[in-house]
Amino acid sequence: MTRPFRLKAPRPLEFDEQKALFEWVEIASRQAPELALLYAIPNGMRSSSIAEAARHKATGLKAGVPDCCLPVPRRCFHGLYIELKRRGSTARDVSQYQRWWLAVLNEQGYLARVAAGWEEARSILLEYLELV
């Protein structure tokens, strides 16, 4: 029996990667309860109209904010942010807004990283929580 967070597609979409990550988190949080605090930041939403995009912007949605946040302090960090990309992504796939957010979050005492695929994000989470 395969686990639900295993992806079969050769290069799944970011949505699928994030879904697989949170499926893994649900299971892994039984052993590491801090993982249950991981949450998604809905910046990847596509607005269906200009009015809807303006409404999102007016309520604080900002381009480039990383996809996931773990508000758990470790070592010298206040928390962890992960910008999740598809497997096989490169530095070119990180937008200028995303690079800016990652740099500023790191300057502010957070650990902010890019993960190419849910498995890399899982590794970042495990290392951050010192579970490996």
C-alpha angles and dihedrals in degrees: 000000000000122000117249094242095061112108120214101187115097092232112009124197121264088253090058092046092052092045090052091048092054092045088055091045091054091056098037093049088073087070097031108032093188088072089069087072092064110113137179125242108216098222094124092067114124115219117226093214142019089248092054091048090051090050092052091048091048090054093054107270107150130194117245101021107143119261100241137032130195106193094201119118118226130175105327096339128101092210144317131270123191126195102204119209132176119276110274094030120143136204088273089067092063110091124225089251091052092048090050093051093046092051094046093046090051090050089052093057102267126118106238119183141168118233124197099212136349093278092059089047089052090053091050091051093048093048092046092052089044092237095135 
